[in-house]
Amino acid sequence: MLRAPFEARTWREFGYLLLNLPMGILAFTYVVTMLSLGAGLLITFLGLPVLAAGLAGCRGIGVIERARARGLLRHDVPEPGPVRAAKKGFMPWLGAQLKSGVAWRHALYCFLHFPWAVFSFSIALTFFFYGWGFLTYPLWRWIFPAYLGQSGLQLYGDEHGGGWYLHTAGDMVLASSVGLVFVIVTPWAIRGMAHVDRALVSGLLGPSKLATRVTELESDRGVVVDHAAADLRRIERDLHDGAQARLVALAMDLGLAKEKLLEDPQAAAVMVGEAHGEVKIALQELRDLARGIHPAILTDRGLGPALSAVAARCTVPVSVTVDLPARPVPAIEGIAYFTVSELLQNISKHSGASKAQVDIWRSADRMMLYVFDNGVGGVDTTAGSGLAGLMERLDAVDGVLAVDSPAGGPTRITAELPWRV
């Protein structure tokens, strides 16, 4: 607390509040002039271009203010996206500028920031000078002339010398004590006002929450589409290289057996027996493929039995605990199933573990997944790994995947999914 008056943060934020006044005057003067001029000229066509130019200039002021906040407040606000017109040309640009909510929010900032700039400048400067002035008063009291037997700062009085002067030792101790209180309080007053400036910059000069959310949804949609396309390619490849190729060979074998049926029934019977074995293998491949698309047990019995079936196929002993009050929506249930399935596959292939654990429960409006193994650890989450793909899939539905896997183990992976999408 006693270090606060001397910290760099205090001085940076104090400098920001001092610059508020000239920047506030400049921005307020500009926006009032340009918008008043544009509104006054609306009876002619010139009013609309003047308004559009004024709004574009407000965005330029926003650039300066974001840079000032970034440099002095250490508050980095993303720059809003540029104004995009549907077509090229002056008229589309004019319409886009006038309809831009971001530009109007910048103009509102120029209006609202001016009275706040006057207030914050006055308070910061007053606290600063009263604090340091009274604290150091014994060092500079000599500048006052001696008259009427007094030499000190006159707090109140008249021209005839009446009043109270700070000139005795007790007065100076009192003044320094008051100054010390001001000096200690000033950094917290400055920081409180700086937080208001941060809120103004974030709320009015940053991208709108709706635009940010739309961008996130567009990105998530792209991720979902890419993963869906990859899954379709995988299914097509598995069908073509696996079951389809096996069924083609089976049809050829049955054709040869049919030709030999009359000539050599014993050889035909052997060929039919081999074809029967091929049918069993093809059916198993189709079952595995169907399970990879969406297992029937997940639809029929839910997440607990489905994950128990996956754990039974894992090469590492796995304990599964599912404590859910109800079944989540099918989309979230499917994502949770495939997330745990892929994590258990990684444990089987790479962990070297002797045991693993899967816990699933609900916390408020989130479904929590916890997968543990006592293997060698050192899991790599960089791009290109299976975990990177899982992170993208979960992020597409506002989910989170956190990995704690030090070298030497153990590995703890926690995932959060929304209960509903």
Wavefront OBJ file of the C-alpha trace (Angstrom):
o trace
v 0.000 0.000 0.000
v 2.802 2.429 0.875
v 4.534 1.581 -2.407
v 1.514 2.560 -4.487
v 2.375 6.279 -4.792
v 5.761 5.373 -6.281
v 4.734 2.533 -8.594
v 5.023 2.989 -12.340
v 1.372 2.013 -12.752
v 0.257 4.976 -10.640
v 2.262 7.435 -12.697
v 1.149 5.926 -16.006
v -2.512 6.124 -15.021
v -2.026 9.634 -13.634
v -0.545 10.673 -16.980
v -3.533 9.096 -18.744
v -5.987 11.091 -16.613
v -4.069 14.313 -17.270
v -4.267 13.662 -21.021
v -7.998 13.039 -20.694
v -8.758 16.758 -20.669
v -7.019 17.806 -23.922
v -8.181 14.630 -25.684
v -11.716 15.089 -24.353
v -11.844 18.709 -25.536
v -10.485 17.744 -28.951
v -12.895 14.838 -29.426
v -15.932 16.707 -28.093
v -15.225 19.768 -30.234
v -14.745 17.619 -33.313
v -17.873 15.515 -32.902
v -20.123 18.476 -32.051
v -18.787 20.477 -34.979
v -19.014 17.701 -37.564
v -22.367 16.297 -36.507
v -23.924 19.751 -36.106
v -22.609 20.767 -39.494
v -23.846 17.553 -41.060
v -27.276 17.837 -39.430
v -27.572 21.478 -40.491
v -26.734 20.579 -44.090
v -29.257 17.735 -44.298
v -31.578 20.021 -46.250
v -29.015 19.565 -49.025
v -27.226 16.448 -50.183
v -24.007 17.682 -48.558
v -25.310 16.803 -45.093
v -24.991 13.055 -45.564
v -21.353 13.077 -46.741
v -20.425 15.450 -43.906
v -22.083 13.141 -41.373
v -20.327 10.110 -42.866
v -16.963 11.899 -42.822
v -17.587 12.954 -39.222
v -18.304 9.350 -38.200
v -15.178 8.163 -40.004
v -13.177 10.796 -38.114
v -14.639 9.534 -34.825
v -13.233 6.122 -35.654
v -9.854 7.799 -36.165
v -10.117 9.300 -32.683
v -10.946 5.807 -31.452
v -7.648 4.560 -32.845
v -5.776 7.203 -30.826
v -7.749 6.446 -27.662
v -7.184 2.690 -27.922
v -3.468 3.314 -28.408
v -3.441 5.639 -25.381
v -5.233 3.037 -23.258
v -2.877 0.327 -24.471
v 0.241 2.345 -23.696
v -0.710 3.958 -20.364
v -3.448 1.765 -18.907
v -2.025 -1.504 -20.278
v -5.551 -2.194 -21.528
v -5.556 -3.763 -24.976
v -8.911 -3.427 -26.746
v -9.267 -5.219 -30.112
v -9.868 -2.939 -33.052
v -13.388 -3.205 -34.507
v -13.633 -4.542 -38.011
v -13.636 -2.060 -40.890
v -16.857 -0.744 -42.361
v -17.663 -2.934 -45.351
v -19.978 -1.749 -48.091
v -22.002 -4.260 -50.080
v -20.673 -2.775 -53.337
v -17.866 -0.544 -54.421
v -18.565 3.124 -54.938
v -19.314 6.306 -53.039
v -22.999 5.706 -52.319
v -22.525 2.204 -50.852
v -19.666 3.578 -48.711
v -21.883 6.449 -47.570
v -24.694 4.103 -46.573
v -22.334 1.746 -44.776
v -20.817 4.587 -42.753
v -24.189 5.971 -41.694
v -25.477 2.499 -40.718
v -22.323 1.488 -38.831
v -23.115 0.919 -35.183
v -19.392 0.943 -34.400
v -19.013 4.469 -35.821
v -21.974 5.785 -33.837
v -20.568 4.223 -30.655
v -17.306 6.070 -31.325
v -19.287 9.312 -31.672
v -21.086 8.572 -28.396
v -17.696 8.040 -26.736
v -16.568 11.491 -27.887
v -19.699 12.991 -26.268
v -19.594 11.068 -22.993
v -15.866 11.178 -22.446
v -15.677 14.971 -22.283
v -17.523 15.511 -18.949
v -15.748 12.492 -17.489
v -12.411 13.887 -18.715
v -13.059 17.202 -16.935
v -14.031 15.395 -13.719
v -11.155 12.873 -13.715
v -8.572 15.537 -14.644
v -9.754 17.827 -11.843
v -9.899 15.130 -9.180
v -6.545 13.578 -10.116
v -4.776 16.917 -10.228
v -6.371 18.112 -6.996
v -5.525 14.954 -5.063
v -1.984 14.935 -6.449
v -1.081 18.537 -5.684
v -2.827 18.736 -2.322
v -1.179 15.472 -1.258
v 2.363 16.200 -2.282
v 1.985 19.909 -1.527
v 0.968 19.417 2.092
v 3.368 16.508 2.595
v 6.358 18.592 1.506
v 5.095 21.873 3.025
v 7.948 22.190 5.550
v 10.403 22.224 2.644
v 8.846 25.107 0.730
v 7.124 27.268 3.382
v 10.030 29.711 3.139
v 8.641 31.119 -0.098
v 5.925 33.000 1.824
v 6.866 36.554 2.906
v 6.918 37.445 6.539
v 4.395 40.065 7.490
v 2.460 40.873 10.636
v 4.796 38.529 12.426
v 3.609 35.541 10.406
v 5.399 33.488 7.749
v 3.398 30.619 6.347
v 0.520 29.430 4.203
v -2.680 31.358 4.956
v -5.623 28.940 4.957
v -8.184 31.669 5.435
v -8.269 35.295 6.529
v -8.488 38.839 5.230
v -6.210 41.518 3.948
v -5.651 42.858 7.447
v -3.712 39.759 8.490
v -6.437 37.952 10.405
v -6.891 34.221 9.902
v -4.996 31.000 10.321
v -1.434 30.577 9.075
v 0.469 27.293 8.907
v 3.664 28.480 10.541
v 4.198 26.665 13.822
v 5.789 23.251 14.200
v 2.432 21.717 15.117
v 0.820 23.275 12.039
v 3.500 21.825 9.796
v 3.151 18.366 11.332
v -0.607 18.565 10.806
v -0.177 19.698 7.198
v 2.303 16.923 6.445
v -0.002 14.349 8.052
v -2.937 15.471 5.925
v -0.677 15.434 2.895
v 0.472 11.897 3.687
v -3.139 10.718 3.814
v -3.805 12.319 0.437
v -0.639 10.803 -1.043
v -1.660 7.322 0.125
v -5.265 7.705 -1.082
v -4.408 9.309 -4.431
v -3.163 6.125 -6.214
v -6.384 4.294 -5.370
v -8.503 7.226 -6.533
v -6.472 7.315 -9.746
v -6.875 3.568 -10.264
v -10.595 3.744 -9.652
v -11.006 6.477 -12.277
v -8.716 4.571 -14.637
v -11.059 1.564 -14.374
v -13.917 3.796 -15.528
v -11.815 4.793 -18.540
v -11.110 1.145 -19.267
v -14.834 0.426 -19.218
v -15.561 3.335 -21.572
v -12.871 2.264 -24.020
v -13.932 -1.386 -23.954
v -17.638 -0.688 -24.159
v -17.660 2.017 -26.818
v -14.420 1.716 -28.787
v -14.081 -2.061 -29.036
v -15.930 -4.510 -31.266
v -19.536 -5.111 -30.272
v -20.349 -8.302 -28.406
v -22.798 -9.277 -31.138
v -20.178 -8.848 -33.867
v -17.639 -10.801 -31.804
v -20.146 -13.567 -31.223
v -21.034 -13.700 -34.922
v -17.342 -14.005 -35.772
v -16.927 -16.809 -33.233
v -19.968 -18.625 -34.603
v -18.699 -18.279 -38.166
v -15.353 -19.716 -37.082
v -17.056 -22.526 -35.155
v -19.255 -23.298 -38.135
v -16.169 -23.594 -40.314
v -14.584 -25.992 -37.814
v -17.739 -28.118 -37.670
v -18.025 -28.223 -41.456
v -14.367 -29.188 -41.821
v -14.688 -31.977 -39.266
v -17.903 -33.226 -40.858
v -16.209 -33.303 -44.252
v -13.225 -35.142 -42.763
v -15.547 -37.690 -41.131
v -17.364 -38.254 -44.425
v -14.046 -38.797 -46.216
v -12.966 -41.234 -43.511
v -16.226 -43.184 -43.771
v -15.982 -43.256 -47.566
v -12.370 -44.443 -47.379
v -13.192 -47.135 -44.822
v -16.112 -48.369 -46.913
v -14.103 -48.356 -50.129
v -10.937 -49.909 -48.740
v -12.572 -52.210 -46.225
v -16.078 -53.573 -46.405
v -16.667 -52.708 -50.068
v -13.460 -54.373 -51.257
v -14.228 -57.413 -49.101
v -17.770 -57.681 -50.492
v -16.484 -57.442 -54.073
v -14.035 -60.287 -53.406
v -16.858 -62.232 -51.733
v -19.087 -61.831 -54.805
v -16.287 -63.115 -57.054
v -15.672 -66.091 -54.752
v -19.378 -66.972 -54.737
v -19.443 -66.690 -58.534
v -16.556 -69.165 -58.814
v -18.245 -71.461 -56.296
v -21.445 -71.366 -58.339
v -19.534 -72.418 -61.491
v -17.849 -75.305 -59.651
v -21.039 -76.434 -57.907
v -21.888 -79.052 -60.559
v -18.360 -79.933 -61.651
v -16.689 -80.173 -58.232
v -19.196 -79.906 -55.336
v -16.504 -80.515 -52.705
v -14.347 -77.597 -53.939
v -17.467 -75.455 -54.211
v -18.348 -76.253 -50.588
v -14.852 -75.207 -49.475
v -15.201 -71.934 -51.374
v -18.623 -71.284 -49.838
v -17.156 -71.912 -46.378
v -14.403 -69.380 -47.060
v -17.031 -66.945 -48.346
v -18.979 -67.421 -45.119
v -15.890 -66.426 -43.141
v -15.461 -63.350 -45.334
v -19.090 -62.404 -44.659
v -18.462 -62.506 -40.913
v -15.391 -60.294 -41.260
v -17.298 -57.848 -43.493
v -20.148 -57.687 -40.972
v -17.694 -56.968 -38.156
v -16.087 -54.170 -40.185
v -19.514 -52.694 -40.900
v -20.387 -52.860 -37.200
v -17.132 -51.086 -36.312
v -17.831 -48.469 -38.968
v -21.375 -47.938 -37.676
v -20.035 -47.663 -34.131
v -17.626 -44.978 -35.330
v -20.513 -43.008 -36.841
v -22.909 -43.282 -33.900
v -23.103 -46.396 -31.758
v -26.524 -47.918 -31.233
v -25.816 -48.488 -27.533
v -25.362 -44.741 -27.056
v -28.770 -44.036 -28.580
v -30.527 -46.882 -26.771
v -28.938 -46.874 -23.308
v -27.075 -43.622 -22.881
v -23.579 -42.416 -22.092
v -22.766 -44.700 -19.142
v -23.255 -48.081 -20.871
v -21.736 -46.753 -24.119
v -18.536 -45.637 -22.379
v -18.387 -48.873 -20.383
v -18.399 -50.731 -23.715
v -15.571 -48.510 -24.983
v -13.607 -49.058 -21.759
v -14.007 -52.840 -22.113
v -12.196 -52.682 -25.474
v -9.331 -50.569 -24.059
v -6.042 -52.420 -23.499
v -5.704 -50.688 -20.098
v -8.088 -51.419 -17.187
v -10.486 -48.481 -17.019
v -12.974 -47.557 -14.297
v -15.968 -45.551 -15.568
v -18.212 -43.437 -13.343
v -21.090 -41.508 -14.909
v -23.172 -39.422 -12.497
v -25.708 -37.478 -14.549
v -29.219 -36.555 -13.354
v -30.570 -36.924 -16.888
v -29.363 -37.471 -20.418
v -27.942 -34.411 -22.161
v -29.075 -33.429 -25.632
v -27.965 -35.945 -28.308
v -25.391 -33.602 -29.870
v -23.558 -33.044 -26.554
v -23.897 -36.727 -25.646
v -22.290 -37.704 -28.941
v -19.416 -35.241 -28.525
v -18.772 -36.483 -24.977
v -18.775 -40.107 -26.192
v -16.323 -39.514 -29.025
v -14.090 -37.318 -26.814
v -13.714 -40.054 -24.208
v -13.363 -42.709 -26.932
v -10.451 -40.887 -28.559
v -8.785 -40.227 -25.211
v -9.036 -43.929 -24.307
v -7.584 -44.864 -27.703
v -4.642 -42.553 -26.980
v -4.193 -44.236 -23.602
v -4.189 -47.665 -25.271
v -1.656 -46.651 -27.923
v 0.724 -44.212 -26.264
v 0.402 -43.953 -22.468
v 2.057 -47.143 -21.198
v -0.360 -46.910 -18.264
v -1.470 -49.743 -16.005
v -4.799 -48.162 -15.088
v -7.124 -45.382 -16.209
v -10.172 -43.624 -14.881
v -13.129 -41.829 -16.492
v -15.495 -39.632 -14.447
v -18.443 -37.691 -15.863
v -20.761 -35.448 -13.867
v -22.896 -32.349 -14.196
v -21.938 -29.011 -12.637
v -24.601 -26.302 -12.996
v -25.187 -25.945 -16.734
v -21.954 -27.728 -17.741
v -21.054 -31.376 -18.194
v -17.615 -32.241 -16.840
v -15.386 -35.031 -18.185
v -12.273 -36.192 -16.345
v -9.898 -38.788 -17.814
v -6.879 -39.966 -15.813
v -4.081 -42.431 -16.510
v -0.863 -43.264 -14.659
v 1.222 -43.521 -17.819
v 4.400 -41.789 -18.949
v 2.759 -38.387 -19.534
v 4.310 -35.756 -21.777
v 1.181 -35.405 -23.906
v 1.691 -33.019 -26.835
v -1.224 -30.673 -27.538
v 0.351 -28.825 -30.455
v -1.399 -28.462 -33.777
v -1.623 -31.635 -35.782
v -2.154 -33.954 -32.833
v -5.396 -35.701 -32.020
v -5.855 -33.527 -28.938
v -5.666 -30.392 -31.074
v -8.567 -31.716 -33.125
v -10.519 -32.494 -29.959
v -9.932 -28.961 -28.700
v -11.306 -27.545 -31.945
v -14.383 -29.775 -31.771
v -15.133 -28.813 -28.202
v -14.502 -25.138 -28.898
v -17.095 -25.296 -31.688
v -19.797 -25.885 -29.033
v -18.275 -23.533 -26.398
v -16.492 -26.403 -24.713
v -13.034 -26.454 -23.145
v -10.303 -29.104 -22.984
v -7.522 -28.750 -20.391
v -4.510 -31.074 -20.323
v -2.153 -31.628 -17.373
v 0.498 -34.118 -18.449
v 3.996 -33.566 -17.046
v 6.825 -35.740 -18.305
v 6.792 -38.934 -16.304
v 3.044 -38.717 -15.723
v 0.384 -38.964 -14.677
v -1.932 -37.450 -17.279
v -5.102 -35.636 -16.265
v -7.433 -34.345 -18.964
v -10.520 -32.336 -18.074
v -13.195 -31.314 -20.554
v -16.194 -29.039 -20.126
v -19.223 -29.167 -22.371
v -22.445 -27.147 -22.249
v -25.394 -29.177 -21.020
v -27.405 -27.868 -23.939
v -26.429 -26.270 -27.237
l 1 2 3 4 5 6 7 8 9 10 11 12 13 14 15 16 17 18 19 20 21 22 23 24 25 26 27 28 29 30 31 32 33 34 35 36 37 38 39 40 41 42 43 44 45 46 47 48 49 50 51 52 53 54 55 56 57 58 59 60 61 62 63 64 65 66 67 68 69 70 71 72 73 74 75 76 77 78 79 80 81 82 83 84 85 86 87 88 89 90 91 92 93 94 95 96 97 98 99 100 101 102 103 104 105 106 107 108 109 110 111 112 113 114 115 116 117 118 119 120 121 122 123 124 125 126 127 128 129 130 131 132 133 134 135 136 137 138 139 140 141 142 143 144 145 146 147 148 149 150 151 152 153 154 155 156 157 158 159 160 161 162 163 164 165 166 167 168 169 170 171 172 173 174 175 176 177 178 179 180 181 182 183 184 185 186 187 188 189 190 191 192 193 194 195 196 197 198 199 200 201 202 203 204 205 206 207 208 209 210 211 212 213 214 215 216 217 218 219 220 221 222 223 224 225 226 227 228 229 230 231 232 233 234 235 236 237 238 239 240 241 242 243 244 245 246 247 248 249 250 251 252 253 254 255 256 257 258 259 260 261 262 263 264 265 266 267 268 269 270 271 272 273 274 275 276 277 278 279 280 281 282 283 284 285 286 287 288 289 290 291 292 293 294 295 296 297 298 299 300 301 302 303 304 305 306 307 308 309 310 311 312 313 314 315 316 317 318 319 320 321 322 323 324 325 326 327 328 329 330 331 332 333 334 335 336 337 338 339 340 341 342 343 344 345 346 347 348 349 350 351 352 353 354 355 356 357 358 359 360 361 362 363 364 365 366 367 368 369 370 371 372 373 374 375 376 377 378 379 380 381 382 383 384 385 386 387 388 389 390 391 392 393 394 395 396 397 398 399 400 401 402 403 404 405 406 407 408 409 410 411 412 413 414 415 416 417 418 419 420 421
